[in-house]
Amino acid sequence: MPRKPRPRRLINRYAQTRLYDVASGTYVSLDRLKELRSEGYEVVVREVETGRFVTEEVLRPGLDA
């Protein structure tokens, strides 16, 4: 049986540091991103200035719950 896809949360990164959760409409911390991943969300981080996806840069190895 195929796995059910995880819900996706888009996080916008502003000015190389600020992380904005589009779904909740709030700024979030790296700890909150870790919580979202442990809750089963697929976290996707996009740099607003360039439109580039930087998930791997932000969520370095070792952040996974």
Residue, then its C-alpha position, 0 to 999 in steps of 0.5 A: m500500500p502506498r504511503k500517504p503524502r505528508p502535508r506540506r508547510l511553506i516557510n518563506r525566508y526573509a533577509q537570510t534569517r527571518l522565517y515566516d510560516v505562510a499557513s499560520g501567518t507568523y514568524v517562526s523559529l528553527d525549533r518550531l520547524k523541528e516541531l512541524r517536522s515531528e508532527g508529520y509536516e514536510v517543511v519547505v523553505r523558500e528564499v523570498e528575494t531569489g525564489r530559490f528553495v533553501t530547505e537543506e540550507v536551513l534544515r541542516p542534518g541533525l535537526d530531524a526529530 
